[in-house]
Amino acid sequence: MSSDLQELKQFLRETSGLTLDANKAYLIESRLSPLMRRAGIANLSELLKTVKSGKDASLKQSVVDAMMTNETFFFRDRAPFDNFRNFILPKLMEARQEERRIRVWCAAASTGQEPYSLAMILDEEMKKLAGWNIEILATDLSSTAVATARTGRYTQFEVQRGLPITHLLRYFRNESDGWRINEYLRARIQFEEFNLLSNFEDFGQFDIIFCRNVLIYFDLETKKDVLHRLGGALAKDGFLTMGSAETVVGLSDRLMPHPSLRLTSVHRPEPIVQTPPPTVSIPVQSRPLVPAMPRQASKAISIASPIFLRSLA
């Protein structure tokens, strides 16, 4: 790999966590060449020099956006959404009867299809959730993807990928250039640009975190770091849903595969008990690895006007 490619690889890892394998170097030309032409930049060396100078912050973001994979579609892989509706949501509703509050974080929301899919499920369950405070925070590193998610506009091709026709007719309106999710549903989600490599302690704790198909692009140490912090952001009885090719096994001591949903990459915090070996005379007291954290409201991102779902019946 040339020195320019090595430098780009280091830049992407430091700014986004993205690991660029040598066998994927071909992506550089296909994704960055159009960007360089628009910016009037001759080659990769000049592009890196301009980005490192810090004179054009938008160019730096554009390079990261171009190299990110924002593949997504409505109800992608289906199983995570069936788990959400049939298992996770009922469990949390039972556990939160007094508080009547559930916080959801889509931590790699891309262009918004995932959080909108969750919002549709919640809307369909509104009779059960009457009087509940449901917060959905959706974040992504890509400013372009977040901008698309906020508008809720999708092409004919995008709405045909995974979206039942009944949901299209109920939650979208046809526009000249495609389809747009109705304002009622868009108001239920707060979209923010956010880097998972950043500190998110001030977000408070969430009951459900969807972080799917993003850690596969990180190296081992970055995966461990992000998973460790995701474990800290999850309520002690919360649920983390990852992609089908992702796991916490061997990567986190804060998270374990859920025994009932192991095959669909659902994980949750579990106390790990340290058992004293037989030869040790002084007993080792077991303790939860994850201390209980207060469920405070977000400081870094204010989730204003919490949504109360009301029955229309």
C-alpha positions in Angstrom: 0.0 0.0 0.0 1.4 3.4 -1.0 2.2 6.1 1.5 -0.9 8.1 0.5 -3.1 5.1 1.0 -1.5 4.5 4.4 -2.1 8.1 5.3 -5.8 7.9 4.2 -6.2 4.7 6.1 -4.9 6.3 9.3 -7.1 9.4 8.8 -10.2 7.3 8.4 -9.4 5.2 11.4 -8.8 8.3 13.6 -11.9 10.2 12.5 -14.5 7.5 12.0 -13.1 4.2 13.2 -13.4 2.8 9.6 -10.7 0.2 8.8 -9.7 0.3 5.1 -8.4 -3.1 4.1 -5.8 -3.4 1.4 -8.1 -5.4 -0.8 -10.7 -2.6 -0.6 -8.3 0.1 -1.9 -10.3 0.1 -5.1 -13.1 2.0 -3.2 -10.9 5.0 -3.0 -10.9 5.8 -6.7 -14.6 5.1 -7.1 -15.7 7.1 -4.1 -13.2 9.9 -3.9 -12.6 10.6 -7.6 -15.9 12.4 -8.0 -15.2 14.4 -4.9 -11.8 15.5 -6.1 -13.1 16.5 -9.5 -15.8 18.7 -7.9 -13.2 20.3 -5.6 -10.6 20.8 -8.4 -8.1 18.5 -6.6 -5.7 16.6 -8.9 -4.8 13.6 -6.8 -5.0 11.8 -3.4 -1.8 13.4 -2.1 -3.2 16.9 -2.7 -6.6 15.9 -1.2 -4.9 14.6 2.0 -2.7 17.7 2.2 -5.8 20.0 2.0 -7.8 17.9 4.5 -4.9 17.9 7.0 -4.5 21.7 6.7 -7.8 22.1 8.4 -8.8 25.0 6.1 -11.9 23.3 4.7 -13.9 21.4 7.4 -16.6 20.5 4.9 -14.1 18.8 2.7 -12.9 16.6 5.6 -16.5 15.6 6.3 -17.1 14.9 2.6 -14.2 12.5 2.5 -15.5 10.6 5.5 -19.0 10.6 4.1 -17.8 9.3 0.8 -15.9 6.4 2.3 -18.7 5.3 4.7 -21.1 2.5 3.7 -24.6 3.7 4.3 -26.4 0.6 3.2 -29.8 0.3 4.8 -33.5 -0.3 4.1 -36.8 -0.4 6.0 -37.2 -3.4 8.4 -33.8 -4.7 7.3 -33.4 -8.4 8.2 -36.8 -8.3 9.8 -35.9 -10.5 12.8 -34.6 -7.5 14.9 -37.9 -5.7 14.4 -39.9 -8.8 15.2 -37.8 -9.1 18.4 -38.5 -5.5 19.2 -42.2 -5.8 18.8 -42.8 -9.3 20.3 -40.2 -9.6 23.0 -38.2 -6.5 23.9 -41.0 -4.0 24.0 -43.3 -6.2 26.2 -40.5 -7.0 28.6 -39.6 -3.3 29.0 -43.3 -2.3 29.4 -43.6 -4.8 32.2 -40.5 -3.5 33.9 -41.3 0.2 33.4 -45.0 0.2 34.6 -44.3 2.9 37.2 -42.0 5.0 35.2 -43.8 4.6 31.9 -40.8 5.8 30.0 -38.6 4.0 27.3 -35.6 5.5 25.7 -34.4 4.1 22.3 -31.1 5.0 20.6 -30.3 4.0 17.0 -26.6 4.5 17.1 -25.8 4.1 13.4 -29.0 5.3 11.8 -27.7 6.1 8.3 -30.5 7.7 6.2 -33.2 6.9 8.8 -34.9 3.7 7.6 -34.1 1.9 10.8 -35.5 4.4 13.3 -38.5 5.1 11.1 -39.2 1.3 11.1 -39.2 1.3 14.9 -41.4 4.4 15.0 -44.0 2.6 12.8 -44.0 -0.4 15.1 -44.5 1.9 18.1 -47.4 3.7 16.3 -49.0 0.3 15.6 -48.7 -0.5 19.3 -50.1 2.9 20.5 -53.1 1.4 22.3 -50.8 -0.5 24.6 -48.5 2.6 24.9 -51.2 5.2 25.7 -49.7 7.6 28.3 -46.1 6.4 27.8 -43.2 8.7 27.2 -41.2 7.2 24.2 -37.9 8.8 23.2 -36.1 7.9 20.0 -32.7 9.3 19.3 -31.1 8.5 16.0 -27.5 9.4 15.3 -25.0 8.9 12.5 -21.5 10.1 11.6 -22.5 11.1 8.1 -23.9 14.6 7.9 -25.3 13.8 4.5 -27.1 10.7 5.8 -28.6 12.6 8.8 -29.8 15.4 6.5 -31.7 12.8 4.4 -33.1 11.2 7.5 -34.5 14.5 8.8 -36.3 15.2 5.6 -37.8 11.7 5.5 -37.8 11.7 1.7 -37.1 8.5 -0.2 -37.1 7.3 -3.8 -39.5 4.7 -5.2 -36.6 2.2 -5.1 -35.9 2.9 -1.4 -39.6 2.5 -0.3 -39.8 -0.8 -2.2 -37.0 -2.3 -0.2 -38.5 -4.0 2.9 -41.5 -1.6 3.3 -44.9 -3.3 3.2 -47.4 -1.6 0.9 -49.8 -1.0 3.9 -47.1 1.0 5.7 -46.3 3.0 2.5 -49.9 4.0 2.2 -50.4 4.7 5.9 -47.2 6.6 6.7 -46.0 8.2 3.5 -47.3 10.7 1.0 -46.4 10.8 -2.7 -44.4 13.7 -3.9 -43.1 14.5 -7.4 -39.6 13.2 -6.7 -40.6 10.2 -4.6 -42.2 9.6 -1.2 -42.0 11.4 2.1 -42.8 10.1 5.6 -45.6 12.1 7.2 -44.9 14.7 9.8 -46.6 12.8 12.5 -44.0 10.1 12.4 -41.0 12.4 11.7 -41.8 14.3 14.9 -41.2 11.2 17.0 -37.5 10.9 16.2 -34.6 13.3 17.0 -31.8 13.0 14.4 -28.3 14.2 15.3 -24.9 13.9 13.7 -22.6 12.0 16.1 -19.4 10.0 16.0 -19.4 6.8 18.0 -15.7 7.4 18.8 -16.8 10.4 20.9 -17.8 10.3 24.5 -21.5 9.7 24.9 -21.8 9.4 28.7 -23.9 12.6 28.9 -26.6 11.0 26.7 -27.8 9.2 29.8 -29.0 5.6 29.8 -31.1 3.9 27.2 -33.4 0.9 27.5 -32.8 -0.2 23.9 -29.8 0.4 21.6 -29.7 -0.5 18.0 -26.1 -0.5 16.7 -26.3 -2.7 13.7 -23.8 -3.4 10.9 -21.3 -0.7 11.9 -18.8 -2.4 14.2 -17.9 -4.8 11.3 -16.0 -1.8 9.8 -13.9 -1.2 13.0 -10.7 -2.9 14.0 -10.5 -5.1 17.1 -9.5 -2.4 19.7 -12.1 0.1 18.4 -14.8 -2.6 18.6 -13.9 -3.3 22.2 -13.9 0.3 23.1 -17.3 1.1 21.5 -18.9 -2.0 23.0 -17.5 -1.2 26.5 -19.1 2.3 26.3 -22.3 1.0 24.8 -22.6 -1.3 27.8 -22.3 1.6 30.1 -25.0 3.5 28.2 -27.5 0.6 28.5 -29.9 0.2 31.4 -29.0 -2.8 33.5 -32.1 -4.7 32.1 -31.8 -3.1 28.6 -31.2 -4.6 25.2 -28.5 -4.1 22.6 -29.4 -5.2 19.1 -26.4 -5.7 16.7 -26.1 -6.9 13.1 -26.4 -10.6 12.2 -22.6 -10.8 11.6 -21.7 -9.0 14.8 -21.2 -10.3 18.3 -19.9 -9.3 21.7 -18.4 -12.7 22.5 -14.7 -12.2 23.3 -15.0 -8.5 22.9 -16.9 -7.2 25.9 -17.2 -8.1 29.6 -20.1 -5.8 30.0 -22.4 -7.4 27.5 -23.5 -11.0 27.0 -25.7 -12.7 24.3 -29.3 -12.8 25.4 -30.2 -16.5 26.1 -33.5 -16.4 24.3 -32.4 -14.2 21.4 -28.8 -15.4 21.0 -29.2 -16.2 17.3 -30.4 -12.7 16.4 -27.6 -10.8 18.0 -29.5 -9.3 20.9 -27.3 -8.7 24.0 -27.8 -7.2 27.4 -25.7 -6.4 30.5 -25.3 -9.2 32.9 -23.4 -9.3 36.2 -20.4 -11.5 36.0 -19.7 -13.4 39.3 -16.1 -14.0 40.3 -16.0 -17.4 41.9 -13.1 -18.0 44.2 -10.9 -21.0 43.2 -10.9 -23.9 45.7 -7.3 -23.3 46.8 -8.0 -19.7 47.9 -8.7 -19.4 51.6 -10.0 -15.9 51.5 -13.4 -15.7 49.7 -13.7 -13.4 46.8 -16.9 -11.5 46.9 -18.9 -11.5 43.7 -20.0 -8.2 42.4 -21.8 -6.8 39.3 -19.3 -5.8 36.7 -21.6 -2.9 35.6 -22.7 -0.6 38.4 -26.2 0.7 38.4 -26.2 4.1 36.8 -28.8 6.8 37.4 -31.3 7.3 34.5 -30.7 10.9 33.9 -31.9 13.0 31.0 -29.5 13.7 28.1 -27.1 16.7 28.6 -25.3 16.6 25.4 -28.4 16.2 23.2 -31.6 17.6 24.5 -34.5 15.4 23.6 -37.1 18.2 23.7 -40.8 17.6 23.9 -40.9 13.9 24.7 -43.5 12.1 22.7 -46.5 10.7 24.5 -48.3 8.1 22.3 -52.0 8.3 22.7 -54.7 5.9 21.6 -56.8 7.1 18.7 -59.6 4.8 19.7 
